[in-house]
Amino acid sequence: MLKHQNDDSKRKYGWVDKWAKMTGERARIDAKVNNTYIIYDKDGTLVKEYPNGEIVPFHNVGES
């Protein structure tokens, strides 16, 4: 039987971890090129990360 699972991870779908990391890295690159920010969950709260590395809490009130 062929083994498709990555030995680095004990999860059934270990490739998902690598894919998620690559997606996040790509989002940072796109934000830098387009001078925008990315939004993600950090310790249970949403934050905005700007291309200069600044991280601020995300507040949806009044933003488009």
PDB file of N, CA, C and O in Angstrom:
ATOM      1  N   MET A   1       0.841  -1.172   0.000  1.00  0.00           N
ATOM      2  CA  MET A   1       0.000   0.000   0.000  1.00  0.00           C
ATOM      3  C   MET A   1       0.890   1.241   0.000  1.00  0.00           C
ATOM      4  O   MET A   1       1.912   1.274   0.685  1.00  0.00           O
ATOM      5  N   LEU A   2       0.501   2.264  -0.772  1.00  0.00           N
ATOM      6  CA  LEU A   2       1.251   3.509  -0.831  1.00  0.00           C
ATOM      7  C   LEU A   2       0.970   4.340   0.407  1.00  0.00           C
ATOM      8  O   LEU A   2      -0.155   4.391   0.903  1.00  0.00           O
ATOM      9  N   LYS A   3       2.017   4.989   0.893  1.00  0.00           N
ATOM     10  CA  LYS A   3       1.858   5.825   2.073  1.00  0.00           C
ATOM     11  C   LYS A   3       1.870   7.289   1.643  1.00  0.00           C
ATOM     12  O   LYS A   3       2.906   7.796   1.215  1.00  0.00           O
ATOM     13  N   HIS A   4       0.727   7.976   1.751  1.00  0.00           N
ATOM     14  CA  HIS A   4       0.606   9.367   1.333  1.00  0.00           C
ATOM     15  C   HIS A   4       0.751  10.325   2.506  1.00  0.00           C
ATOM     16  O   HIS A   4       0.833  11.537   2.307  1.00  0.00           O
ATOM     17  N   GLN A   5       0.785   9.808   3.702  1.00  0.00           N
ATOM     18  CA  GLN A   5       0.819  10.651   4.890  1.00  0.00           C
ATOM     19  C   GLN A   5       2.236  11.113   5.173  1.00  0.00           C
ATOM     20  O   GLN A   5       3.190  10.349   5.022  1.00  0.00           O
ATOM     21  N   ASN A   6       2.370  12.363   5.584  1.00  0.00           N
ATOM     22  CA  ASN A   6       3.657  12.932   5.944  1.00  0.00           C
ATOM     23  C   ASN A   6       4.079  12.370   7.298  1.00  0.00           C
ATOM     24  O   ASN A   6       3.289  12.383   8.242  1.00  0.00           O
ATOM     25  N   ASP A   7       5.303  11.882   7.407  1.00  0.00           N
ATOM     26  CA  ASP A   7       5.788  11.306   8.655  1.00  0.00           C
ATOM     27  C   ASP A   7       6.061  12.354   9.717  1.00  0.00           C
ATOM     28  O   ASP A   7       6.166  12.010  10.894  1.00  0.00           O
ATOM     29  N   ASP A   8       6.182  13.639   9.340  1.00  0.00           N
ATOM     30  CA  ASP A   8       6.475  14.699  10.296  1.00  0.00           C
ATOM     31  C   ASP A   8       5.301  14.966  11.231  1.00  0.00           C
ATOM     32  O   ASP A   8       5.506  15.451  12.344  1.00  0.00           O
ATOM     33  N   SER A   9       4.107  14.670  10.819  1.00  0.00           N
ATOM     34  CA  SER A   9       2.922  14.951  11.612  1.00  0.00           C
ATOM     35  C   SER A   9       2.188  13.656  11.906  1.00  0.00           C
ATOM     36  O   SER A   9       2.139  12.755  11.069  1.00  0.00           O
ATOM     37  N   LYS A  10       1.626  13.568  13.086  1.00  0.00           N
ATOM     38  CA  LYS A  10       0.879  12.378  13.476  1.00  0.00           C
ATOM     39  C   LYS A  10      -0.589  12.472  13.071  1.00  0.00           C
ATOM     40  O   LYS A  10      -1.348  11.520  13.252  1.00  0.00           O
ATOM     41  N   ARG A  11      -0.988  13.622  12.521  1.00  0.00           N
ATOM     42  CA  ARG A  11      -2.366  13.791  12.094  1.00  0.00           C
ATOM     43  C   ARG A  11      -2.626  13.010  10.819  1.00  0.00           C
ATOM     44  O   ARG A  11      -1.714  12.746  10.035  1.00  0.00           O
ATOM     45  N   LYS A  12      -3.881  12.647  10.626  1.00  0.00           N
ATOM     46  CA  LYS A  12      -4.261  11.904   9.428  1.00  0.00           C
ATOM     47  C   LYS A  12      -3.990  12.729   8.179  1.00  0.00           C
ATOM     48  O   LYS A  12      -3.535  12.197   7.167  1.00  0.00           O
ATOM     49  N   TYR A  13      -4.266  14.017   8.246  1.00  0.00           N
ATOM     50  CA  TYR A  13      -4.049  14.904   7.110  1.00  0.00           C
ATOM     51  C   TYR A  13      -2.969  15.929   7.469  1.00  0.00           C
ATOM     52  O   TYR A  13      -3.244  17.127   7.527  1.00  0.00           O
ATOM     53  N   GLY A  14      -1.773  15.468   7.702  1.00  0.00           N
ATOM     54  CA  GLY A  14      -0.661  16.314   8.104  1.00  0.00           C
ATOM     55  C   GLY A  14      -0.309  17.377   7.081  1.00  0.00           C
ATOM     56  O   GLY A  14       0.255  18.411   7.438  1.00  0.00           O
ATOM     57  N   TRP A  15      -0.629  17.147   5.825  1.00  0.00           N
ATOM     58  CA  TRP A  15      -0.331  18.124   4.784  1.00  0.00           C
ATOM     59  C   TRP A  15      -1.095  19.423   4.981  1.00  0.00           C
ATOM     60  O   TRP A  15      -0.688  20.461   4.460  1.00  0.00           O
ATOM     61  N   VAL A  16      -2.199  19.385   5.728  1.00  0.00           N
ATOM     62  CA  VAL A  16      -3.004  20.581   5.942  1.00  0.00           C
ATOM     63  C   VAL A  16      -2.207  21.634   6.714  1.00  0.00           C
ATOM     64  O   VAL A  16      -2.324  22.825   6.429  1.00  0.00           O
ATOM     65  N   ASP A  17      -1.404  21.211   7.680  1.00  0.00           N
ATOM     66  CA  ASP A  17      -0.595  22.153   8.447  1.00  0.00           C
ATOM     67  C   ASP A  17       0.365  22.918   7.535  1.00  0.00           C
ATOM     68  O   ASP A  17       0.502  24.137   7.643  1.00  0.00           O
ATOM     69  N   LYS A  18       1.012  22.202   6.655  1.00  0.00           N
ATOM     70  CA  LYS A  18       1.959  22.831   5.727  1.00  0.00           C
ATOM     71  C   LYS A  18       1.225  23.763   4.763  1.00  0.00           C
ATOM     72  O   LYS A  18       1.697  24.863   4.476  1.00  0.00           O
ATOM     73  N   TRP A  19       0.086  23.325   4.271  1.00  0.00           N
ATOM     74  CA  TRP A  19      -0.706  24.131   3.344  1.00  0.00           C
ATOM     75  C   TRP A  19      -1.176  25.419   4.010  1.00  0.00           C
ATOM     76  O   TRP A  19      -1.115  26.487   3.402  1.00  0.00           O
ATOM     77  N   ALA A  20      -1.648  25.328   5.260  1.00  0.00           N
ATOM     78  CA  ALA A  20      -2.122  26.510   5.988  1.00  0.00           C
ATOM     79  C   ALA A  20      -0.980  27.494   6.214  1.00  0.00           C
ATOM     80  O   ALA A  20      -1.174  28.702   6.080  1.00  0.00           O
ATOM     81  N   LYS A  21       0.188  27.003   6.549  1.00  0.00           N
ATOM     82  CA  LYS A  21       1.338  27.868   6.766  1.00  0.00           C
ATOM     83  C   LYS A  21       1.726  28.577   5.466  1.00  0.00           C
ATOM     84  O   LYS A  21       2.018  29.773   5.474  1.00  0.00           O
ATOM     85  N   MET A  22       1.728  27.848   4.363  1.00  0.00           N
ATOM     86  CA  MET A  22       2.080  28.440   3.078  1.00  0.00           C
ATOM     87  C   MET A  22       1.043  29.485   2.662  1.00  0.00           C
ATOM     88  O   MET A  22       1.397  30.502   2.065  1.00  0.00           O
ATOM     89  N   THR A  23      -0.231  29.243   2.971  1.00  0.00           N
ATOM     90  CA  THR A  23      -1.287  30.195   2.643  1.00  0.00           C
ATOM     91  C   THR A  23      -1.100  31.488   3.421  1.00  0.00           C
ATOM     92  O   THR A  23      -1.266  32.574   2.867  1.00  0.00           O
ATOM     93  N   GLY A  24      -0.755  31.382   4.700  1.00  0.00           N
ATOM     94  CA  GLY A  24      -0.507  32.562   5.520  1.00  0.00           C
ATOM     95  C   GLY A  24       0.687  33.359   5.031  1.00  0.00           C
ATOM     96  O   GLY A  24       0.654  34.589   5.014  1.00  0.00           O
ATOM     97  N   GLU A  25       1.745  32.657   4.633  1.00  0.00           N
ATOM     98  CA  GLU A  25       2.928  33.338   4.104  1.00  0.00           C
ATOM     99  C   GLU A  25       2.595  34.072   2.812  1.00  0.00           C
ATOM    100  O   GLU A  25       3.060  35.189   2.585  1.00  0.00           O
ATOM    101  N   ARG A  26       1.792  33.441   1.972  1.00  0.00           N
ATOM    102  CA  ARG A  26       1.384  34.067   0.714  1.00  0.00           C
ATOM    103  C   ARG A  26       0.532  35.307   0.978  1.00  0.00           C
ATOM    104  O   ARG A  26       0.671  36.312   0.280  1.00  0.00           O
ATOM    105  N   ALA A  27      -0.340  35.248   1.969  1.00  0.00           N
ATOM    106  CA  ALA A  27      -1.173  36.402   2.316  1.00  0.00           C
ATOM    107  C   ALA A  27      -0.305  37.573   2.768  1.00  0.00           C
ATOM    108  O   ALA A  27      -0.585  38.720   2.420  1.00  0.00           O
ATOM    109  N   ARG A  28       0.742  37.295   3.538  1.00  0.00           N
ATOM    110  CA  ARG A  28       1.654  38.360   3.977  1.00  0.00           C
ATOM    111  C   ARG A  28       2.369  38.989   2.783  1.00  0.00           C
ATOM    112  O   ARG A  28       2.520  40.209   2.718  1.00  0.00           O
ATOM    113  N   ILE A  29       2.800  38.171   1.859  1.00  0.00           N
ATOM    114  CA  ILE A  29       3.482  38.675   0.659  1.00  0.00           C
ATOM    115  C   ILE A  29       2.535  39.563  -0.149  1.00  0.00           C
ATOM    116  O   ILE A  29       2.910  40.659  -0.566  1.00  0.00           O
ATOM    117  N   ASP A  30       1.308  39.086  -0.367  1.00  0.00           N
ATOM    118  CA  ASP A  30       0.321  39.870  -1.118  1.00  0.00           C
ATOM    119  C   ASP A  30       0.010  41.193  -0.418  1.00  0.00           C
ATOM    120  O   ASP A  30      -0.124  42.224  -1.077  1.00  0.00           O
ATOM    121  N   ALA A  31      -0.105  41.172   0.905  1.00  0.00           N
ATOM    122  CA  ALA A  31      -0.388  42.400   1.656  1.00  0.00           C
ATOM    123  C   ALA A  31       0.759  43.395   1.509  1.00  0.00           C
ATOM    124  O   ALA A  31       0.526  44.597   1.390  1.00  0.00           O
ATOM    125  N   LYS A  32       1.975  42.908   1.516  1.00  0.00           N
ATOM    126  CA  LYS A  32       3.127  43.791   1.370  1.00  0.00           C
ATOM    127  C   LYS A  32       3.156  44.416  -0.026  1.00  0.00           C
ATOM    128  O   LYS A  32       3.386  45.618  -0.162  1.00  0.00           O
ATOM    129  N   VAL A  33       2.926  43.619  -1.049  1.00  0.00           N
ATOM    130  CA  VAL A  33       2.939  44.100  -2.429  1.00  0.00           C
ATOM    131  C   VAL A  33       1.830  45.131  -2.659  1.00  0.00           C
ATOM    132  O   VAL A  33       2.046  46.131  -3.344  1.00  0.00           O
ATOM    133  N   ASN A  34       0.650  44.892  -2.092  1.00  0.00           N
ATOM    134  CA  ASN A  34      -0.500  45.763  -2.303  1.00  0.00           C
ATOM    135  C   ASN A  34      -0.666  46.826  -1.214  1.00  0.00           C
ATOM    136  O   ASN A  34      -1.641  47.578  -1.226  1.00  0.00           O
ATOM    137  N   ASN A  35       0.270  46.891  -0.284  1.00  0.00           N
ATOM    138  CA  ASN A  35       0.253  47.840   0.828  1.00  0.00           C
ATOM    139  C   ASN A  35      -1.085  47.794   1.573  1.00  0.00           C
ATOM    140  O   ASN A  35      -1.716  48.825   1.805  1.00  0.00           O
ATOM    141  N   THR A  36      -1.500  46.585   1.940  1.00  0.00           N
ATOM    142  CA  THR A  36      -2.720  46.375   2.710  1.00  0.00           C
ATOM    143  C   THR A  36      -2.353  45.605   3.975  1.00  0.00           C
ATOM    144  O   THR A  36      -1.177  45.527   4.330  1.00  0.00           O
ATOM    145  N   TYR A  37      -3.307  45.058   4.632  1.00  0.00           N
ATOM    146  CA  TYR A  37      -3.063  44.283   5.844  1.00  0.00           C
ATOM    147  C   TYR A  37      -3.767  42.943   5.745  1.00  0.00           C
ATOM    148  O   TYR A  37      -4.614  42.731   4.877  1.00  0.00           O
ATOM    149  N   ILE A  38      -3.401  42.034   6.656  1.00  0.00           N
ATOM    150  CA  ILE A  38      -4.096  40.763   6.756  1.00  0.00           C
ATOM    151  C   ILE A  38      -4.764  40.706   8.122  1.00  0.00           C
ATOM    152  O   ILE A  38      -4.302  41.339   9.071  1.00  0.00           O
ATOM    153  N   ILE A  39      -5.830  39.961   8.219  1.00  0.00           N
ATOM    154  CA  ILE A  39      -6.555  39.774   9.474  1.00  0.00           C
ATOM    155  C   ILE A  39      -6.496  38.294   9.817  1.00  0.00           C
ATOM    156  O   ILE A  39      -6.752  37.435   8.974  1.00  0.00           O
ATOM    157  N   TYR A  40      -6.155  38.011  11.070  1.00  0.00           N
ATOM    158  CA  TYR A  40      -6.121  36.629  11.522  1.00  0.00           C
ATOM    159  C   TYR A  40      -6.391  36.561  13.019  1.00  0.00           C
ATOM    160  O   TYR A  40      -6.402  37.582  13.706  1.00  0.00           O
ATOM    161  N   ASP A  41      -6.608  35.361  13.508  1.00  0.00           N
ATOM    162  CA  ASP A  41      -6.895  35.117  14.909  1.00  0.00           C
ATOM    163  C   ASP A  41      -5.582  34.924  15.664  1.00  0.00           C
ATOM    164  O   ASP A  41      -4.761  34.087  15.288  1.00  0.00           O
ATOM    165  N   LYS A  42      -5.388  35.699  16.724  1.00  0.00           N
ATOM    166  CA  LYS A  42      -4.200  35.569  17.553  1.00  0.00           C
ATOM    167  C   LYS A  42      -4.659  35.519  19.007  1.00  0.00           C
ATOM    168  O   LYS A  42      -5.184  36.500  19.534  1.00  0.00           O
ATOM    169  N   ASP A  43      -4.463  34.400  19.637  1.00  0.00           N
ATOM    170  CA  ASP A  43      -4.853  34.208  21.033  1.00  0.00           C
ATOM    171  C   ASP A  43      -6.332  34.499  21.274  1.00  0.00           C
ATOM    172  O   ASP A  43      -6.694  35.068  22.303  1.00  0.00           O
ATOM    173  N   GLY A  44      -7.174  34.115  20.339  1.00  0.00           N
ATOM    174  CA  GLY A  44      -8.614  34.245  20.503  1.00  0.00           C
ATOM    175  C   GLY A  44      -9.207  35.585  20.106  1.00  0.00           C
ATOM    176  O   GLY A  44     -10.415  35.780  20.243  1.00  0.00           O
ATOM    177  N   THR A  45      -8.398  36.512  19.619  1.00  0.00           N
ATOM    178  CA  THR A  45      -8.923  37.796  19.159  1.00  0.00           C
ATOM    179  C   THR A  45      -8.443  38.053  17.739  1.00  0.00           C
ATOM    180  O   THR A  45      -7.366  37.606  17.346  1.00  0.00           O
ATOM    181  N   LEU A  46      -9.252  38.778  16.977  1.00  0.00           N
ATOM    182  CA  LEU A  46      -8.863  39.121  15.617  1.00  0.00           C
ATOM    183  C   LEU A  46      -7.905  40.303  15.639  1.00  0.00           C
ATOM    184  O   LEU A  46      -8.120  41.271  16.369  1.00  0.00           O
ATOM    185  N   VAL A  47      -6.851  40.221  14.839  1.00  0.00           N
ATOM    186  CA  VAL A  47      -5.875  41.303  14.747  1.00  0.00           C
ATOM    187  C   VAL A  47      -5.589  41.615  13.290  1.00  0.00           C
ATOM    188  O   VAL A  47      -5.767  40.771  12.412  1.00  0.00           O
ATOM    189  N   LYS A  48      -5.137  42.850  13.044  1.00  0.00           N
ATOM    190  CA  LYS A  48      -4.689  43.257  11.719  1.00  0.00           C
ATOM    191  C   LYS A  48      -3.172  43.341  11.775  1.00  0.00           C
ATOM    192  O   LYS A  48      -2.610  43.915  12.708  1.00  0.00           O
ATOM    193  N   GLU A  49      -2.505  42.765  10.765  1.00  0.00           N
ATOM    194  CA  GLU A  49      -1.056  42.864  10.665  1.00  0.00           C
ATOM    195  C   GLU A  49      -0.717  43.627   9.395  1.00  0.00           C
ATOM    196  O   GLU A  49      -1.086  43.219   8.294  1.00  0.00           O
ATOM    197  N   TYR A  50      -0.010  44.738   9.560  1.00  0.00           N
ATOM    198  CA  TYR A  50       0.384  45.586   8.448  1.00  0.00           C
ATOM    199  C   TYR A  50       1.731  45.125   7.892  1.00  0.00           C
ATOM    200  O   TYR A  50       2.468  44.414   8.575  1.00  0.00           O
ATOM    201  N   PRO A  51       2.058  45.521   6.667  1.00  0.00           N
ATOM    202  CA  PRO A  51       3.325  45.092   6.050  1.00  0.00           C
ATOM    203  C   PRO A  51       4.572  45.508   6.841  1.00  0.00           C
ATOM    204  O   PRO A  51       5.618  44.871   6.717  1.00  0.00           O
ATOM    205  N   ASN A  52       4.475  46.564   7.647  1.00  0.00           N
ATOM    206  CA  ASN A  52       5.629  46.996   8.431  1.00  0.00           C
ATOM    207  C   ASN A  52       5.800  46.185   9.715  1.00  0.00           C
ATOM    208  O   ASN A  52       6.730  46.428  10.485  1.00  0.00           O
ATOM    209  N   GLY A  53       4.907  45.222   9.948  1.00  0.00           N
ATOM    210  CA  GLY A  53       5.001  44.359  11.114  1.00  0.00           C
ATOM    211  C   GLY A  53       4.125  44.786  12.275  1.00  0.00           C
ATOM    212  O   GLY A  53       4.026  44.071  13.272  1.00  0.00           O
ATOM    213  N   GLU A  54       3.486  45.947  12.160  1.00  0.00           N
ATOM    214  CA  GLU A  54       2.617  46.438  13.225  1.00  0.00           C
ATOM    215  C   GLU A  54       1.382  45.553  13.330  1.00  0.00           C
ATOM    216  O   GLU A  54       0.755  45.233  12.321  1.00  0.00           O
ATOM    217  N   ILE A  55       1.032  45.157  14.555  1.00  0.00           N
ATOM    218  CA  ILE A  55      -0.139  44.324  14.807  1.00  0.00           C
ATOM    219  C   ILE A  55      -1.062  45.081  15.749  1.00  0.00           C
ATOM    220  O   ILE A  55      -0.660  45.465  16.848  1.00  0.00           O
ATOM    221  N   VAL A  56      -2.304  45.293  15.315  1.00  0.00           N
ATOM    222  CA  VAL A  56      -3.293  46.010  16.127  1.00  0.00           C
ATOM    223  C   VAL A  56      -4.585  45.195  16.184  1.00  0.00           C
ATOM    224  O   VAL A  56      -4.887  44.441  15.259  1.00  0.00           O
ATOM    225  N   PRO A  57      -5.350  45.348  17.275  1.00  0.00           N
ATOM    226  CA  PRO A  57      -6.639  44.636  17.365  1.00  0.00           C
ATOM    227  C   PRO A  57      -7.567  45.082  16.241  1.00  0.00           C
ATOM    228  O   PRO A  57      -7.562  46.247  15.843  1.00  0.00           O
ATOM    229  N   PHE A  58      -8.355  44.152  15.737  1.00  0.00           N
ATOM    230  CA  PHE A  58      -9.329  44.448  14.685  1.00  0.00           C
ATOM    231  C   PHE A  58     -10.666  44.756  15.322  1.00  0.00           C
ATOM    232  O   PHE A  58     -11.193  43.950  16.089  1.00  0.00           O
ATOM    233  N   HIS A  59     -11.220  45.919  15.010  1.00  0.00           N
ATOM    234  CA  HIS A  59     -12.544  46.314  15.463  1.00  0.00           C
ATOM    235  C   HIS A  59     -13.384  46.558  14.224  1.00  0.00           C
ATOM    236  O   HIS A  59     -13.059  47.417  13.404  1.00  0.00           O
ATOM    237  N   ASN A  60     -14.463  45.804  14.088  1.00  0.00           N
ATOM    238  CA  ASN A  60     -15.285  45.843  12.890  1.00  0.00           C
ATOM    239  C   ASN A  60     -16.237  47.041  12.874  1.00  0.00           C
ATOM    240  O   ASN A  60     -16.838  47.312  11.835  1.00  0.00           O
ATOM    241  N   VAL A  61     -16.391  47.741  13.942  1.00  0.00           N
ATOM    242  CA  VAL A  61     -17.344  48.846  14.032  1.00  0.00           C
ATOM    243  C   VAL A  61     -16.866  50.017  13.175  1.00  0.00           C
ATOM    244  O   VAL A  61     -15.772  50.540  13.387  1.00  0.00           O
ATOM    245  N   GLY A  62     -17.687  50.425  12.209  1.00  0.00           N
ATOM    246  CA  GLY A  62     -17.392  51.590  11.383  1.00  0.00           C
ATOM    247  C   GLY A  62     -16.374  51.358  10.278  1.00  0.00           C
ATOM    248  O   GLY A  62     -16.037  52.298   9.560  1.00  0.00           O
ATOM    249  N   GLU A  63     -15.878  50.148  10.119  1.00  0.00           N
ATOM    250  CA  GLU A  63     -14.920  49.870   9.035  1.00  0.00           C
ATOM    251  C   GLU A  63     -15.647  49.208   7.884  1.00  0.00           C
ATOM    252  O   GLU A  63     -16.630  48.492   8.078  1.00  0.00           O
ATOM    253  N   SER A  64     -15.149  49.458   6.675  1.00  0.00           N
ATOM    254  CA  SER A  64     -15.773  48.838   5.519  1.00  0.00           C
ATOM    255  C   SER A  64     -15.031  47.637   5.048  1.00  0.00           C
ATOM    256  O   SER A  64     -15.438  47.003   4.075  1.00  0.00           O
TER     257      SER A  64
END
